[in-house]
Amino acid sequence: MAAIVEVRGLVNGFGRQIVHRDLGMSVEEGEVFGIVGGSGSGKSVLLRTILGLQRPRAGTVLLGGRDITRMSNAELRSVKAGYGVTFQHGALFTSLTVLQNVQLPMIEHLQLPRRALDELALLKLRLVGLGPDAAGKYPAQLSGGMVKRAALARALALDPRLLFLDEPTSGLDPIGAQAFDELVVYLQRELQLTVVMITHDLDTLFGTCTRVGVLVEGRMVTDTMAGIVHNPQPWIHAYFQGQRALRRGDQHGA
């Protein structure tokens, strides 16, 4: 299958501190790709670079075969309309209703009458499991799970092929996290999405991802979920075979 996201020879750093050293990764169309790493490993920096929000010191980032590291801001604008993204805490505008938050990308990129905007935004909310009663509420009136779903509806506003999720289940209780994982799997299948997610949640990794990339010492180690658990690299082994991971296995009858 064709790679929809491809990173080659990526170098990122701040001052003398190098975060990524010749990092490479590839995400194939139609898969759910998880990104894992310890604190300070550069997960957020990598995501910002792939999204075109910051330029790397060296290397290339290709989205759909187009190198975004050499694009002008005007060219990047069209690329950004082709992907959706949710951030860790939702990043909803507190002064806008849920409906207005979902409509923001539509207003920026589409020319639609008000009624069509309302109908389309309500459709996106239904798609993520939120009813019309949520549309008129403000973010402060929502539960954590509803904020996550509203942010996801906004990310899907322009019918993207590519979806980026930053810690999608952080802050949710186990039941809410499982429900969100199931929603992501459903949407990925039904909308034929390619999903790239940063997560530290082992249940999310095993429940949603086809492959995983682990950030270690500035580079990425990539494998299937079945394969990565047997990688002998110390951090990877501790993460997937440590006490926390073993407790997960016991809870799931592994």
One Martini backbone bead per residue (centre of mass of N, CA, C, O) as a GRO file, in nm:
protein
  254
    1MET     BB    1   0.101   0.033   0.013
    2ALA     BB    2   0.067   0.361   0.038
    3ALA     BB    3   0.221   0.640   0.157
    4ILE     BB    4   0.089   0.917   0.346
    5VAL     BB    5   0.335   0.905   0.552
    6GLU     BB    6   0.669   1.061   0.532
    7VAL     BB    7   0.987   1.024   0.700
    8ARG     BB    8   1.315   1.185   0.641
    9GLY     BB    9   1.587   1.266   0.813
   10LEU     BB   10   1.508   1.383   1.091
   11VAL     BB   11   1.575   1.712   1.243
   12ASN     BB   12   1.559   1.814   1.588
   13GLY     BB   13   1.594   2.127   1.786
   14PHE     BB   14   1.734   2.302   2.087
   15GLY     BB   15   1.994   2.423   2.020
   16ARG     BB   16   2.199   2.165   2.142
   17GLN     BB   17   1.940   2.004   2.146
   18ILE     BB   18   1.862   1.683   2.033
   19VAL     BB   19   1.568   1.509   1.942
   20HIS     BB   20   1.621   1.435   1.633
   21ARG     BB   21   1.791   1.155   1.454
   22ASP     BB   22   1.734   1.048   1.163
   23LEU     BB   23   1.427   1.025   1.126
   24GLY     BB   24   1.197   0.751   1.049
   25MET     BB   25   0.871   0.721   0.873
   26SER     BB   26   0.571   0.514   0.797
   27VAL     BB   27   0.235   0.557   0.661
   28GLU     BB   28  -0.026   0.375   0.569
   29GLU     BB   29  -0.297   0.341   0.405
   30GLY     BB   30  -0.552   0.256   0.648
   31GLU     BB   31  -0.404   0.294   0.915
   32VAL     BB   32  -0.308   0.250   1.264
   33PHE     BB   33  -0.075   0.475   1.416
   34GLY     BB   34   0.146   0.452   1.683
   35ILE     BB   35   0.291   0.680   1.928
   36VAL     BB   36   0.583   0.630   2.133
   37GLY     BB   37   0.717   0.773   2.449
   38GLY     BB   38   0.898   0.935   2.647
   39SER     BB   39   0.986   1.183   2.824
   40GLY     BB   40   1.141   1.392   2.584
   41SER     BB   41   1.126   1.236   2.291
   42GLY     BB   42   0.932   1.412   2.076
   43LYS     BB   43   0.625   1.383   2.006
   44SER     BB   44   0.520   1.677   1.968
   45VAL     BB   45   0.735   1.766   1.767
   46LEU     BB   46   0.663   1.563   1.551
   47LEU     BB   47   0.373   1.648   1.507
   48ARG     BB   48   0.430   1.945   1.430
   49THR     BB   49   0.598   1.871   1.182
   50ILE     BB   50   0.383   1.706   1.026
   51LEU     BB   51   0.171   1.957   1.034
   52GLY     BB   52   0.347   2.230   0.974
   53LEU     BB   53   0.421   2.408   1.250
   54GLN     BB   54   0.725   2.311   1.201
   55ARG     BB   55   1.060   2.328   1.117
   56PRO     BB   56   1.320   2.152   1.038
   57ARG     BB   57   1.660   2.120   1.015
   58ALA     BB   58   1.604   1.835   0.879
   59GLY     BB   59   1.447   1.696   0.622
   60THR     BB   60   1.140   1.513   0.544
   61VAL     BB   61   0.779   1.573   0.475
   62LEU     BB   62   0.523   1.352   0.362
   63LEU     BB   63   0.198   1.428   0.220
   64GLY     BB   64   0.088   1.257  -0.029
   65GLY     BB   65   0.394   1.320  -0.162
   66ARG     BB   66   0.429   1.602  -0.015
   67ASP     BB   67   0.661   1.847   0.067
   68ILE     BB   68   0.621   2.057   0.349
   69THR     BB   69   0.916   2.185   0.406
   70ARG     BB   70   0.887   2.359   0.106
   71MET     BB   71   0.648   2.532   0.180
   72SER     BB   72   0.432   2.760   0.180
   73ASN     BB   73   0.175   2.890   0.353
   74ALA     BB   74  -0.028   2.861   0.121
   75GLU     BB   75   0.028   2.560   0.063
   76LEU     BB   76  -0.031   2.455   0.352
   77ARG     BB   77  -0.330   2.522   0.369
   78SER     BB   78  -0.424   2.294   0.174
   79VAL     BB   79  -0.308   2.058   0.338
   80LYS     BB   80  -0.462   2.111   0.613
   81ALA     BB   81  -0.747   2.045   0.481
   82GLY     BB   82  -0.664   1.716   0.460
   83TYR     BB   83  -0.663   1.726   0.778
   84GLY     BB   84  -0.707   1.601   1.107
   85VAL     BB   85  -0.715   1.734   1.457
   86THR     BB   86  -0.631   1.641   1.793
   87PHE     BB   87  -0.594   1.748   2.116
   88GLN     BB   88  -0.547   1.661   2.435
   89HIS     BB   89  -0.767   1.907   2.546
   90GLY     BB   90  -0.921   1.982   2.253
   91ALA     BB   91  -0.908   2.300   2.181
   92LEU     BB   92  -1.149   2.462   2.247
   93PHE     BB   93  -1.354   2.731   2.216
   94THR     BB   94  -1.498   2.881   2.490
   95SER     BB   95  -1.678   3.114   2.329
   96LEU     BB   96  -1.793   2.865   2.183
   97THR     BB   97  -1.983   2.653   2.059
   98VAL     BB   98  -1.991   2.346   1.942
   99LEU     BB   99  -2.099   2.416   1.665
  100GLN     BB  100  -1.892   2.646   1.609
  101ASN     BB  101  -1.638   2.473   1.628
  102VAL     BB  102  -1.709   2.283   1.389
  103GLN     BB  103  -1.740   2.528   1.174
  104LEU     BB  104  -1.464   2.663   1.135
  105PRO     BB  105  -1.341   2.503   0.891
  106MET     BB  106  -1.578   2.563   0.699
  107ILE     BB  107  -1.553   2.874   0.693
  108GLU     BB  108  -1.255   2.874   0.586
  109HIS     BB  109  -1.302   2.651   0.322
  110LEU     BB  110  -1.608   2.716   0.282
  111GLN     BB  111  -1.910   2.794   0.078
  112LEU     BB  112  -2.180   2.829   0.293
  113PRO     BB  113  -2.469   2.833   0.412
  114ARG     BB  114  -2.597   2.837   0.721
  115ARG     BB  115  -2.776   2.584   0.703
  116ALA     BB  116  -2.553   2.395   0.599
  117LEU     BB  117  -2.365   2.428   0.838
  118ASP     BB  118  -2.556   2.317   1.051
  119GLU     BB  119  -2.610   2.038   0.925
  120LEU     BB  120  -2.313   1.943   0.906
  121ALA     BB  121  -2.239   1.972   1.207
  122LEU     BB  122  -2.459   1.778   1.313
  123LEU     BB  123  -2.352   1.533   1.162
  124LYS     BB  124  -2.074   1.522   1.305
  125LEU     BB  125  -2.190   1.484   1.588
  126ARG     BB  126  -2.339   1.216   1.533
  127LEU     BB  127  -2.085   1.056   1.445
  128VAL     BB  128  -1.965   1.091   1.764
  129GLY     BB  129  -2.232   1.083   1.968
  130LEU     BB  130  -2.380   1.367   1.937
  131GLY     BB  131  -2.634   1.562   2.006
  132PRO     BB  132  -2.821   1.852   1.969
  133ASP     BB  133  -2.787   1.936   2.276
  134ALA     BB  134  -2.468   1.996   2.241
  135ALA     BB  135  -2.446   2.234   2.034
  136GLY     BB  136  -2.526   2.482   2.250
  137LYS     BB  137  -2.283   2.431   2.406
  138TYR     BB  138  -2.018   2.474   2.614
  139PRO     BB  139  -1.723   2.341   2.707
  140ALA     BB  140  -1.780   2.382   3.024
  141GLN     BB  141  -2.052   2.183   2.991
  142LEU     BB  142  -1.863   1.943   2.952
  143SER     BB  143  -1.739   1.655   2.941
  144GLY     BB  144  -1.455   1.496   2.868
  145GLY     BB  145  -1.579   1.311   2.649
  146MET     BB  146  -1.726   1.539   2.491
  147VAL     BB  147  -1.480   1.701   2.414
  148LYS     BB  148  -1.348   1.481   2.244
  149ARG     BB  149  -1.587   1.458   2.040
  150ALA     BB  150  -1.595   1.750   1.946
  151ALA     BB  151  -1.305   1.753   1.837
  152LEU     BB  152  -1.355   1.525   1.633
  153ALA     BB  153  -1.572   1.666   1.469
  154ARG     BB  154  -1.386   1.896   1.377
  155ALA     BB  155  -1.172   1.709   1.237
  156LEU     BB  156  -1.421   1.605   1.030
  157ALA     BB  157  -1.540   1.856   0.872
  158LEU     BB  158  -1.357   1.800   0.580
  159ASP     BB  159  -1.318   1.504   0.510
  160PRO     BB  160  -1.069   1.344   0.588
  161ARG     BB  161  -0.809   1.100   0.536
  162LEU     BB  162  -0.649   1.234   0.780
  163LEU     BB  163  -0.573   1.147   1.131
  164PHE     BB  164  -0.492   1.326   1.431
  165LEU     BB  165  -0.398   1.203   1.766
  166ASP     BB  166  -0.366   1.350   2.093
  167GLU     BB  167  -0.426   1.182   2.345
  168PRO     BB  168  -0.742   1.072   2.329
  169THR     BB  169  -0.769   0.930   2.649
  170SER     BB  170  -0.692   1.144   2.825
  171GLY     BB  171  -0.880   1.171   3.132
  172LEU     BB  172  -1.022   0.903   3.109
  173ASP     BB  173  -1.204   0.662   3.187
  174PRO     BB  174  -1.215   0.335   3.105
  175ILE     BB  175  -1.495   0.350   2.968
  176GLY     BB  176  -1.446   0.605   2.796
  177ALA     BB  177  -1.192   0.500   2.650
  178GLN     BB  178  -1.322   0.254   2.513
  179ALA     BB  179  -1.538   0.412   2.357
  180PHE     BB  180  -1.334   0.581   2.192
  181ASP     BB  181  -1.185   0.352   2.058
  182GLU     BB  182  -1.435   0.238   1.913
  183LEU     BB  183  -1.488   0.493   1.748
  184VAL     BB  184  -1.225   0.499   1.590
  185VAL     BB  185  -1.258   0.224   1.453
  186TYR     BB  186  -1.525   0.288   1.313
  187LEU     BB  187  -1.433   0.541   1.151
  188GLN     BB  188  -1.198   0.415   1.002
  189ARG     BB  189  -1.373   0.209   0.850
  190GLU     BB  190  -1.614   0.387   0.732
  191LEU     BB  191  -1.407   0.636   0.624
  192GLN     BB  192  -1.122   0.548   0.543
  193LEU     BB  193  -0.891   0.600   0.745
  194THR     BB  194  -0.599   0.760   0.855
  195VAL     BB  195  -0.420   0.695   1.165
  196VAL     BB  196  -0.250   0.918   1.398
  197MET     BB  197  -0.117   0.838   1.728
  198ILE     BB  198  -0.076   0.965   2.047
  199THR     BB  199   0.018   0.727   2.310
  200HIS     BB  200   0.019   0.560   2.651
  201ASP     BB  201  -0.212   0.356   2.601
  202LEU     BB  202  -0.230   0.021   2.592
  203ASP     BB  203  -0.525  -0.028   2.516
  204THR     BB  204  -0.520   0.151   2.266
  205LEU     BB  205  -0.297   0.014   2.112
  206PHE     BB  206  -0.429  -0.281   2.107
  207GLY     BB  207  -0.729  -0.179   2.009
  208THR     BB  208  -0.628   0.006   1.730
  209CYS     BB  209  -0.345  -0.080   1.632
  210THR     BB  210  -0.127  -0.201   1.374
  211ARG     BB  211   0.103   0.004   1.447
  212VAL     BB  212   0.433   0.103   1.591
  213GLY     BB  213   0.615   0.393   1.717
  214VAL     BB  214   0.930   0.425   1.882
  215LEU     BB  215   1.088   0.661   2.080
  216VAL     BB  216   1.453   0.634   2.059
  217GLU     BB  217   1.716   0.823   2.068
  218GLY     BB  218   1.581   1.003   1.815
  219ARG     BB  219   1.431   0.750   1.712
  220MET     BB  220   1.256   0.492   1.519
  221VAL     BB  221   1.063   0.207   1.616
  222THR     BB  222   0.910  -0.033   1.397
  223ASP     BB  223   0.597  -0.222   1.439
  224THR     BB  224   0.405  -0.443   1.530
  225MET     BB  225   0.230  -0.530   1.799
  226ALA     BB  226   0.341  -0.823   1.811
  227GLY     BB  227   0.653  -0.737   1.777
  228ILE     BB  228   0.725  -0.510   1.993
  229VAL     BB  229   0.712  -0.690   2.260
  230HIS     BB  230   1.004  -0.839   2.161
  231ASN     BB  231   1.180  -0.607   2.202
  232PRO     BB  232   1.506  -0.559   2.360
  233GLN     BB  233   1.487  -0.283   2.413
  234PRO     BB  234   1.474  -0.150   2.717
  235TRP     BB  235   1.233   0.050   2.695
  236ILE     BB  236   1.042  -0.133   2.537
  237HIS     BB  237   1.042  -0.365   2.736
  238ALA     BB  238   0.936  -0.204   2.982
  239TYR     BB  239   0.668  -0.109   2.849
  240PHE     BB  240   0.561  -0.410   2.735
  241GLN     BB  241   0.693  -0.592   3.008
  242GLY     BB  242   0.607  -0.465   3.247
  243GLN     BB  243   0.403  -0.442   3.514
  244ARG     BB  244   0.180  -0.281   3.369
  245ALA     BB  245   0.155  -0.477   3.128
  246LEU     BB  246   0.101  -0.735   3.293
  247ARG     BB  247  -0.161  -0.637   3.423
  248ARG     BB  248  -0.311  -0.613   3.160
  249GLY     BB  249  -0.292  -0.914   3.085
  250ASP     BB  250  -0.447  -1.020   3.333
  251GLN     BB  251  -0.714  -0.855   3.279
  252HIS     BB  252  -0.727  -1.004   2.969
  253GLY     BB  253  -0.617  -1.309   2.984
  254ALA     BB  254  -0.294  -1.340   2.891
   0.00000   0.00000   0.00000
